[in-house]
Amino acid sequence: MPWVNSKCVGCGNCVRVCPVEGVIRIENGKAVIDNYKCIRCGKCFDACPVGAIRPNYENPALRGMGRGYGRGRGKWDEF
């Protein structure tokens, strides 16, 4: 899933290249991506002139998620 960092300048290139209408929109001068509709084609990554659209593994808000840290049932929940 792509996400948009603070470098976004709101140029709209990502909106124009996205093959799925309505996935990316510009709000308050920044791109916003609807990850439920995104097909993960990657075209927005290449279209961004400032590199503001980044892959999810670079999202600091998601650090530690999906690797077993604090999510889901653990060994001790079985009892």
C-alpha positions as CSV (number, residue, x, y, z in Angstrom):
1,M,0.0,0.0,0.0
2,P,1.4,3.4,-0.9
3,W,1.2,6.3,1.5
4,V,2.1,10.0,1.1
5,N,4.7,11.7,3.2
6,S,5.1,15.4,4.0
7,K,7.1,16.1,0.8
8,C,3.9,16.2,-1.3
9,V,3.5,19.4,-3.2
10,G,0.0,18.6,-4.5
11,C,0.9,18.7,-8.2
12,G,-1.7,16.0,-9.1
13,N,0.6,13.9,-11.3
14,C,-0.4,10.8,-9.2
15,V,-4.1,11.5,-9.7
16,R,-3.6,11.7,-13.5
17,V,-1.6,8.5,-13.8
18,C,-3.7,6.3,-11.5
19,P,-5.7,3.8,-13.6
20,V,-8.6,3.6,-11.0
21,E,-10.7,6.7,-10.7
22,G,-11.1,8.2,-7.3
23,V,-8.3,6.3,-5.6
24,I,-6.1,9.4,-5.3
25,R,-7.4,12.9,-4.6
26,I,-5.9,16.2,-3.6
27,E,-7.1,17.5,-0.2
28,N,-5.7,20.6,1.4
29,G,-2.9,20.7,-1.1
30,K,-1.7,17.1,-0.5
31,A,-2.4,13.8,-2.1
32,V,-4.6,11.3,-0.3
33,I,-4.7,7.7,-1.3
34,D,-7.7,5.4,-0.6
35,N,-5.9,2.2,0.2
36,Y,-9.2,0.2,0.0
37,K,-9.5,1.0,-3.7
38,C,-5.8,1.0,-4.6
39,I,-4.7,-1.8,-6.9
40,R,-1.0,-1.4,-6.1
41,C,0.1,-0.8,-9.6
42,G,2.9,1.5,-8.6
43,K,2.3,4.2,-11.3
44,C,2.0,6.9,-8.6
45,F,5.5,6.2,-7.3
46,D,7.0,6.9,-10.7
47,A,4.8,9.9,-11.4
48,C,5.7,11.8,-8.2
49,P,8.4,14.4,-9.0
50,V,9.4,14.8,-5.3
51,G,9.2,11.1,-4.2
52,A,6.4,11.8,-1.7
53,I,4.5,8.6,-2.4
54,R,6.2,5.8,-0.6
55,P,5.7,2.0,0.0
56,N,4.1,1.0,3.3
57,Y,7.3,-0.5,4.7
58,E,8.6,3.0,5.0
59,N,5.6,4.3,6.9
60,P,6.8,5.2,10.4
61,A,3.2,4.9,11.7
62,L,3.2,1.2,10.9
63,R,6.6,0.3,12.3
64,G,6.4,-3.0,14.2
65,M,3.0,-3.9,12.7
66,G,2.7,-7.3,11.1
67,R,5.8,-8.8,12.7
68,G,4.1,-10.2,15.8
69,Y,4.8,-7.2,18.0
70,G,1.7,-6.4,20.0
71,R,-0.9,-7.7,17.6
72,G,-3.0,-10.8,17.6
73,R,-3.0,-13.8,20.0
74,G,0.2,-14.7,21.7
75,K,1.5,-17.9,23.3
76,W,0.1,-16.9,26.7
77,D,-3.4,-16.2,25.4
78,E,-4.1,-19.9,25.0
79,F,-4.9,-20.4,28.6
